[in-house]
Amino acid sequence: MIAWFASLGLPLARIGLEAGPLSQWLFAAMQQAGQAVELPETRQGDSGGSRSA
């Protein structure tokens, strides 16, 4: 992915990653390669209580 983003030849302001099994590793590798990358925190559980229809 790092090589692919670099090959675009476009200035990228930020790259957002979805949370997943490899996201921490990918985030660290992309930061080390100089990419502007973000990994939003995931929130577990229900934030607004249960809703019924």
C-alpha positions as CSV (number, residue, x, y, z in Angstrom):
1,M,0.0,0.0,0.0
2,I,2.8,2.4,0.8
3,A,4.3,2.0,-2.6
4,W,0.9,2.4,-4.3
5,F,0.1,5.6,-2.5
6,A,3.6,6.9,-3.4
7,S,3.1,6.0,-7.0
8,L,0.0,8.1,-7.3
9,G,2.1,11.3,-7.6
10,L,-0.6,13.2,-5.8
11,P,-0.2,15.2,-2.6
12,L,-2.2,13.4,0.1
13,A,-3.3,15.4,3.1
14,R,-4.3,12.4,5.1
15,I,-5.0,8.7,4.8
16,G,-7.6,7.2,7.1
17,L,-7.6,3.5,8.0
18,E,-10.4,1.3,9.2
19,A,-9.9,-0.6,12.4
20,G,-9.0,-4.3,11.8
21,P,-6.6,-7.0,12.7
22,L,-3.6,-5.4,10.9
23,S,-4.5,-1.8,11.3
24,Q,-2.0,-1.0,14.1
25,W,0.9,-2.6,12.1
26,L,-0.1,-0.8,8.9
27,F,-0.5,2.5,10.7
28,A,3.0,2.2,12.2
29,A,4.5,1.2,8.9
30,M,2.8,4.0,7.0
31,Q,3.8,6.6,9.6
32,Q,7.4,5.4,9.4
33,A,7.3,5.8,5.6
34,G,6.3,9.4,6.1
35,Q,2.6,9.1,5.1
36,A,0.0,11.3,6.9
37,V,-2.1,8.5,8.3
38,E,-4.9,8.4,10.9
39,L,-6.4,5.5,12.8
40,P,-9.6,6.6,14.5
41,E,-10.4,4.9,17.8
42,T,-13.1,2.3,17.7
43,R,-15.7,2.4,20.4
44,Q,-17.1,-0.8,21.8
45,G,-20.7,-1.1,23.0
46,D,-23.7,1.0,22.5
47,S,-23.4,4.8,22.9
48,G,-27.1,5.7,22.9
49,G,-28.8,2.9,24.6
50,S,-31.0,0.4,22.9
51,R,-33.6,1.6,20.5
52,S,-36.7,-0.3,19.5
53,A,-38.8,0.3,16.4
